[in-house]
Amino acid sequence: MKKILSILLVLMMLFSVTAFAESGPSGTPPGDPPSGEMGTPPDGAPGNSGFGGGTPPGGSTSSFEYTAATEIIEAAEQAGQTYASDTVDESALIVSTADAVTITDPTVTKTGDSNGGDNCNFYGLNAAVLVMGGSTTTITGGTIESSASGANGVFCYGGNGASNGAGGDGTTVIISDTTITTTGNGSGGIMTTGGGVTYANNLMVTTFGGSSAPIRTDRGGGTVVVDGGTYTSNGLGSPAIYSTADITVKNATLVSNLSEGVCIEGMNSITLENCDMTANNTSMNGNATFLDTIMIYQSMSGDADSGTSSFTMTGGSLTSLSGHMFHVTNTHAVITLSGVTLNNEGSDVLLSVCDDGWSGASNTAELVADAQTLSGTILVGDNSTLTLTLQNGSSFEGTFSGEITNAKGSTVSTEIGTVNVILDSTSTWTLTADTYITSFEGSMENVVTGGYTLYVNGIAMN
């Protein structure tokens, strides 16, 4: 018999402006990232973090009861069991306890579409597996499959009422060697919100729906640490990683077959170490007007606090099959690259910093190359700012431009904005065109002009 948790969740929700969330950058937040999880997901599926989903059912206050086919409310060790639900807004398994729970080799199946919107995205309604209440739950092996909208695979809710900047209640999911597959819209693989903590090791996660990042977070943030495994997305607005939290991924393979590879919203971060990422962003989602692989933005939806966004990648490879490799809009972003193999097969644009489909903040980026090889054109819009730092034997072969046309064919900028270049004594810059920048710190001996002229604040330097 299905058990109904005696937990009535009544939480005041902020109005969500259509944004980028996990849907990609156009209209409503990108489902997971700009083209990924932005805007309202296809077929009316719930939006993802970052792209917002409007106010939840019932106006500004969301009231609902969690239900589960199986409920664990005290310390337990279970092995080889099957957990299944085909009922709308019912999880196959809910763990709601402050005690430790261990689950080994489970078989979890979830069907039954939900229209719970932000209740699914923020609190885990309709998830295949939902962990909350302060439990440390360890899941090892097994398979978890959801074939429904609003049905995230494994949901870790930290209990902070989806309040950005608030701490969680200690809810922690430790999951290893598990295969997770989701096919519906608004159905991420591993999902963390409300200050939850997720540790994932050697997972095989595949998602097919819109706004369904394999590694997904939403309002209230938290901490996610991933080591090993393969994480593949196939839907619109579904980047491989969508961050409204602090996420670290090591030694993993990350693939996005339609959307951005990564989307970071607001004052949050992603750190990649020795990962191989490939993205083929061919469809724009939500408010997005660019195609890109690493999207860093602020939607102003309320799903993420404003502040400095951070993307750090060390070792491994980053392959962009479509559009700009990096894109920064409506936020302050710091991008740090060290020893990464960059393959930009989609265009010559390494980075664009400019207006897109959101407003309310400035477009400001810092690109730090540390023992890193860079090449291509860097686009900086007339109202935007970039500081490029080359250090510890780095090299850049390329130029800057302010002539920017978005993927929809509209002119975004015709003149270059503020560009500052810092070049240490061990690094080099090779020009590929006459180049105009605002300031230069370094020696012209480290600039290979190749017959082109470098202009700094209107003055020819060579």
LINDA-V301800 format. One line per field, one symbol per residue. ss: DSSP state (H for helix, E for strand, L for the rest). psi: psi as a letter, one per 40 degrees, with the letter a starting at -180 (. if undefined). burial: 1 if it has 16 or more other C-alpha atoms within 10 Angstrom, else 0. A space follows every 50 residues. Layout:
ss->???
psi->???
burial->???
This chain:
ss->LLEEEEEEEEEELLLLLLLLLEELLELLLEELLLLLEELLLHHHLLLLLL LLLLLLLLLLEEEEEEEEEEEELLLEEEELLEEEELLLLEEEEEEELLLE EEEELLEEEEELLLLLLHHHHHHLLLLLEEEELLLEEEEELLEEEEELLL LLLEEEELLLLLLLLLLLLLLEEEEELLEEEELLLLLLLEEEELLEEEEE EEEEEEELLLLLLLEEELLLLEEEEEEEEEEEELLLLLLLEEELLEEEEE LLEEEELLLLLEEEELLLEEEEELLEEEELLLLLLLELLLLEEEEEELLL LLLLLLLEEEEEEELLEEEELLLEEEEEELLEEEEEEELLEEEELLLLEE EEELLLLLLLLLEEEEEEEELLEEEEEEEELLLEEEEEEEELLLEEEEEE ELLEELLLLLEEELLLLEEEEEELLLLEEELLLLEEELEEELLHHHEELL LLLEEELLEELL
psi->ihihhfhhhhhhiihhihadafeigibiihcdacecgiahiifeiiiiid eifaiihebehhhihiiidhhheihihihfihhihfhhfhidhhhgieih hhhhfihhhhigiifebdddddeeheidhhhaeeihhhhhaaihhhgiif gichhhheeeffhheiiaeehhhhhifihhhieiifgichhhifeihhhh hfihhhieiifghdhiiaieaahhhhhiihhhieihfgidhhhfahhhhi fihhhhedaidihhhagiihhhhfihhhiggehiibeheihidhhhihef eeehiiahihhhhhaaihhhehaidihhifihhhhhhhfhhhhgediehd hhhiiaeiieiihhihhhhhfihiiahhhhidfihhhhhhiffiihhaii iehhhieeeihdieiiahhhhhhieeiihhieihhhidihhahedehhdf eihhhhfehhe.
burial->00000000000111111111111111111111111111111100111111 11111100000101011111111010000001111111111111111111 10111111111111111111111111111111111111111111111111 11111111111111111111111111111111111111111111111111 11111111111111111111111111111111111111111111111111 11111111111111111111111111111111111111111111111111 11111101111111111111111111111111111111111111010011 11111111001111111111111111111111111111111011111111 11010100000110011111111100111111111111010000011110 001111000000
